[in-house]
């Protein structure tokens, strides 16, 4: 089923559309002491900005996965001039053609909320090495968000559920993650400006409406949704 919000990100080619943007990505990865010997899976890689950074900055062996063909096209375009070890896959992140216990690090930046979360987390647990780590940036709802607001979020973003921090912890535990840490946001993180875009030659006008709806929602109810950074181990 098509998701208009994800189509918006794809056709406009927005890199690092997740909360905190690329600055937050750099902050999180900068704490992890990544090495060139490590294998990293980027779930929902989008236009490939994080995957490219992992491969060029740290020399990691990166597998980048997305299920949107436009995102795959733009990620391939980004990777083409790079001399980097990146394996790009178009596929369903709840069921990937990859061997179990394959990755030292799995990263997912505001992606799982758009999937069947329980299935995606079980797949991540299968693919992660026993001593590996899962890094997530995920949307959370305020504990006092009304049912009306939750419905608006699910309708606008095409998601099945809006979970708070405790609900995320519970579903992570059920997927097999026994060590779950909530990482602190950088204190000096500024509002994200969209700087990395690679728009398609044709963009349906309805996607501009989705962008307007997204901005209006943030104006009206932005205080009702937030995000958490999870660092998880099996």
Secondary structure, 3 states (H helix, E strand, C coil): CCCHHHHHHHHHCCCCCCCCHHHHHHHHHHCCCCCCCCEEEEECCCCCHHHHHHHHHCCCEEEEEECCHHHHHHHHHHHHCCCCCEEEEECCCCCCCCCCCCEEEEEEECCHHHCCHHHHHHHHHHHEEEEEEEEEEEEEECCCCCHHHHHHHHHHHCCCCCCCHHHHHHHHHHCCCCEEEEECCCCCCCCCCCCCCCCCCCCCHHHHHHHHHHHHHHHHHHHHEEEEEEEEEC
